[in-house]
Amino acid sequence: MVYGDGDGVVFTNLAQDLTVVCHELTHAVVQYTAGLRYFKESGALNEGFADIMGASADIFNHTNCIYENQWQIGYQCYADGALRYMNNPTQDGASYDYYPERYTGILDNGGVHLNSGIANLAYVLAAQGGVHPRQKTVFWVQGVGLAKAEQIFYAALSQYMLRTSDFLGTRFATELAAEKLYTKTEVLSISKAWAAVGVGAEPAPPKPPPSPSPSPSPSPSASPAPLARPGQSPKRMH
């Protein structure tokens, strides 16, 4: 693989940035798993998964501790901050982070970079919890932790996603992966993370077990109808 050495003004050596290196390597992983085509929503997911694994590798390299540039792509090689901010995608001035407002034009292969922030933010919320940074939705997500989020998203990519998977299909794939790997708690967190970025509806809370029905009380014996006196008709209820 060949990486640019930068111009010393806008970019420094790109090979020094683990998020960039692992981002590019993940494109190979995507190619040999789901094979997401590089166009529109599937292309945005292709870019999103590359960011997701690139950032996760960088966090792992920091022994999973929280640090200043966590969830930033390209922060070690880009002079003006970072190329993308996964926990707040619109901070770069171009990315989208809410599916109903996604880019739908023809530039950027139909928004493969512009819309990758939708998947990026869903992953961050799934991993560490929280709310949409711009309060586009009211969902609060209980994070499952980075280790589980990595396993869920990789299982979805490698086992349940297709070349033409879109955002909603990816939500279903990650829910299925969470169900296979963990419990209903993790499935709910994944569902809420996607709902928080506008992909799909709010997940229904689990229903409580039905209360046992009380035993019916015995009905009192019916009183016999009064006998009619000779020459009278029996009384009737009106």
C-alpha positions as CSV (number, residue, x, y, z in Angstrom):
1,M,0.0,0.0,0.0
2,V,1.2,3.5,-0.8
3,Y,0.3,6.5,1.4
4,G,1.0,10.2,0.6
5,D,3.7,11.9,2.6
6,G,1.7,15.2,2.7
7,D,2.6,18.7,1.7
8,G,3.7,19.8,5.2
9,V,0.9,22.4,5.2
10,V,-2.5,20.8,5.0
11,F,-1.3,17.2,5.5
12,T,1.6,15.6,7.1
13,N,2.6,11.9,6.4
14,L,-0.7,10.0,6.2
15,A,1.1,6.7,7.1
16,Q,1.7,8.1,10.6
17,D,-2.0,8.2,11.3
18,L,-3.3,4.9,12.6
19,T,-7.0,5.9,11.9
20,V,-6.2,6.6,8.3
21,V,-4.1,3.4,7.8
22,C,-6.7,1.2,9.5
23,H,-9.5,3.0,7.6
24,E,-7.9,2.1,4.3
25,L,-7.2,-1.5,5.4
26,T,-10.8,-1.9,6.4
27,H,-11.9,-1.1,2.8
28,A,-10.2,-4.4,2.0
29,V,-12.1,-6.1,4.8
30,V,-15.4,-4.7,3.4
31,Q,-14.5,-5.8,-0.1
32,Y,-14.0,-9.4,1.1
33,T,-17.0,-9.6,3.4
34,A,-20.2,-7.7,2.5
35,G,-18.6,-6.2,-0.6
36,L,-20.5,-2.9,-0.2
37,R,-20.8,-1.2,-3.5
38,Y,-19.2,2.3,-3.5
39,F,-22.4,4.3,-4.3
40,K,-25.1,6.1,-2.4
41,E,-26.1,4.4,0.9
42,S,-24.1,1.3,0.5
43,G,-21.1,3.5,-0.3
44,A,-21.7,5.6,2.8
45,L,-21.8,2.5,4.9
46,N,-18.5,1.3,3.2
47,E,-16.9,4.6,4.3
48,G,-18.6,4.4,7.7
49,F,-17.4,0.9,8.5
50,A,-13.9,2.0,7.5
51,D,-14.0,4.9,9.9
52,I,-15.6,2.7,12.6
53,M,-12.8,0.1,12.5
54,G,-10.1,2.7,12.0
55,A,-11.2,4.6,15.1
56,S,-11.7,1.4,17.1
57,A,-8.1,0.3,16.3
58,D,-6.8,3.6,17.4
59,I,-8.7,3.5,20.7
60,F,-7.4,-0.1,21.2
61,N,-3.8,1.2,20.6
62,H,-4.5,3.7,23.4
63,T,-5.3,0.7,25.7
64,N,-9.1,1.5,25.4
65,C,-8.7,4.7,27.4
66,I,-10.5,8.0,26.7
67,Y,-8.3,10.6,25.1
68,E,-8.7,14.0,23.6
69,N,-8.9,12.9,19.9
70,Q,-11.1,9.8,20.4
71,W,-13.5,9.3,17.5
72,Q,-11.6,11.6,15.2
73,I,-10.4,10.4,11.8
74,G,-7.1,11.8,10.5
75,Y,-6.3,13.9,13.6
76,Q,-2.6,12.9,13.3
77,C,-2.1,13.9,9.7
78,Y,-4.5,16.8,9.0
79,A,-3.4,20.2,10.1
80,D,-6.9,21.7,10.6
81,G,-8.2,19.4,13.4
82,A,-9.5,16.1,11.9
83,L,-11.0,14.9,8.6
84,R,-14.1,13.5,10.3
85,Y,-15.6,13.7,13.8
86,M,-17.5,10.5,14.5
87,N,-19.1,11.6,17.7
88,N,-20.2,14.9,16.1
89,P,-20.1,14.5,12.3
90,T,-21.3,17.9,11.3
91,Q,-18.3,19.5,13.1
92,D,-16.3,19.1,9.9
93,G,-18.7,21.4,8.1
94,A,-19.7,18.9,5.4
95,S,-20.9,15.6,6.9
96,Y,-24.5,14.6,7.7
97,D,-25.5,12.9,11.0
98,Y,-29.3,12.5,10.7
99,Y,-30.8,10.2,8.1
100,P,-33.9,12.2,7.2
101,E,-31.5,15.1,6.3
102,R,-29.0,13.0,4.4
103,Y,-27.4,14.2,1.1
104,T,-29.2,12.8,-1.9
105,G,-27.4,14.5,-4.7
106,I,-25.0,13.0,-7.3
107,L,-21.7,14.4,-6.0
108,D,-19.3,12.3,-4.0
109,N,-20.7,9.1,-5.6
110,G,-24.1,9.9,-4.1
111,G,-22.7,11.0,-0.7
112,V,-20.4,8.2,0.3
113,H,-18.3,10.4,2.5
114,L,-21.0,13.0,3.3
115,N,-23.4,10.5,4.7
116,S,-20.9,8.2,6.4
117,G,-21.4,10.3,9.6
118,I,-24.8,8.7,10.1
119,A,-23.3,5.2,10.6
120,N,-20.4,6.7,12.5
121,L,-22.6,8.4,15.1
122,A,-24.8,5.3,15.4
123,Y,-21.7,3.3,16.3
124,V,-20.4,5.9,18.8
125,L,-23.8,6.0,20.6
126,A,-24.0,2.2,20.6
127,A,-20.5,1.9,22.1
128,Q,-20.5,4.7,24.7
129,G,-24.1,5.7,24.9
130,G,-25.6,9.2,25.0
131,V,-27.9,11.3,22.8
132,H,-27.7,12.9,19.4
133,P,-25.2,15.8,19.7
134,R,-27.6,18.2,18.0
135,Q,-30.7,16.8,19.7
136,K,-32.3,15.8,16.4
137,T,-34.0,13.0,18.3
138,V,-35.0,12.4,22.0
139,F,-33.6,8.9,22.4
140,W,-31.1,8.2,25.1
141,V,-28.9,5.2,24.3
142,Q,-27.4,2.9,26.9
143,G,-24.0,2.1,25.5
144,V,-22.9,-1.6,25.3
145,G,-19.2,-0.8,25.5
146,L,-16.6,-0.7,22.8
147,A,-15.7,-4.4,22.9
148,K,-19.3,-5.5,22.3
149,A,-19.9,-2.8,19.7
150,E,-16.9,-4.0,17.7
151,Q,-18.1,-7.6,17.7
152,I,-21.7,-6.6,16.7
153,F,-20.8,-4.4,13.8
154,Y,-18.1,-6.8,12.5
155,A,-20.5,-9.7,12.7
156,A,-23.2,-7.7,10.9
157,L,-20.7,-6.8,8.1
158,S,-19.2,-10.2,7.7
159,Q,-22.4,-12.4,8.1
160,Y,-25.6,-10.5,7.5
161,M,-25.0,-7.5,5.2
162,L,-25.1,-7.6,1.4
163,R,-23.4,-5.6,-1.5
164,T,-26.5,-3.3,-1.7
165,S,-27.2,-3.0,2.0
166,D,-28.7,0.4,2.9
167,F,-28.9,2.1,6.3
168,L,-32.2,0.4,7.4
169,G,-30.8,-3.0,6.3
170,T,-27.7,-2.4,8.3
171,R,-29.8,-1.6,11.4
172,F,-31.5,-5.0,11.0
173,A,-28.2,-6.7,10.4
174,T,-26.6,-5.2,13.6
175,E,-29.8,-6.0,15.6
176,L,-29.6,-9.6,14.4
177,A,-25.8,-9.8,15.2
178,A,-26.5,-8.4,18.7
179,E,-29.3,-10.9,19.3
180,K,-27.0,-13.8,18.2
181,L,-24.0,-12.6,20.3
182,Y,-25.6,-11.1,23.4
183,T,-28.9,-10.4,25.0
184,K,-32.1,-8.3,24.5
185,T,-30.4,-5.5,26.4
186,E,-27.7,-5.1,23.7
187,V,-30.3,-5.5,20.9
188,L,-32.3,-2.6,22.4
189,S,-29.2,-0.4,22.7
190,I,-28.3,-1.1,19.0
191,S,-31.9,-0.3,18.0
192,K,-31.9,3.0,19.9
193,A,-28.6,4.0,18.5
194,W,-29.9,3.8,14.9
195,A,-33.2,5.4,15.9
196,A,-31.2,8.3,17.4
197,V,-29.7,9.1,14.0
198,G,-33.1,8.8,12.3
199,V,-32.8,5.2,10.9
200,G,-36.0,3.4,11.6
201,A,-38.6,3.8,14.3
202,E,-38.1,3.8,18.1
203,P,-37.8,0.2,19.3
204,A,-40.7,-0.9,21.4
205,P,-39.8,-1.6,25.0
206,P,-40.0,-5.2,26.1
207,K,-43.4,-6.1,27.4
208,P,-43.6,-7.1,31.1
209,P,-44.8,-10.6,31.8
210,P,-48.6,-10.8,32.1
211,S,-50.0,-10.8,35.6
212,P,-51.7,-14.0,36.7
213,S,-55.5,-13.8,36.3
214,P,-57.4,-13.9,39.6
215,S,-59.5,-17.0,40.1
216,P,-63.1,-16.3,39.3
217,S,-65.2,-16.1,42.5
218,P,-68.1,-18.6,42.5
219,S,-71.4,-17.0,41.5
220,P,-74.2,-17.2,44.0
221,S,-76.8,-19.8,43.4
222,A,-79.8,-18.4,41.6
223,S,-82.9,-18.0,43.7
224,P,-85.9,-20.1,42.6
225,A,-88.7,-18.2,41.0
226,P,-91.6,-17.5,43.3
227,L,-94.4,-19.9,42.9
228,A,-97.7,-18.5,41.5
229,R,-100.7,-18.7,43.7
230,P,-103.7,-20.5,42.4
231,G,-105.3,-18.2,39.8
232,Q,-102.2,-16.0,39.4
233,S,-99.6,-15.9,36.6
234,P,-96.0,-16.0,37.6
235,K,-94.3,-12.5,38.1
236,R,-92.1,-11.4,35.2
237,M,-89.1,-9.0,35.2
238,H,-89.7,-6.0,33.0
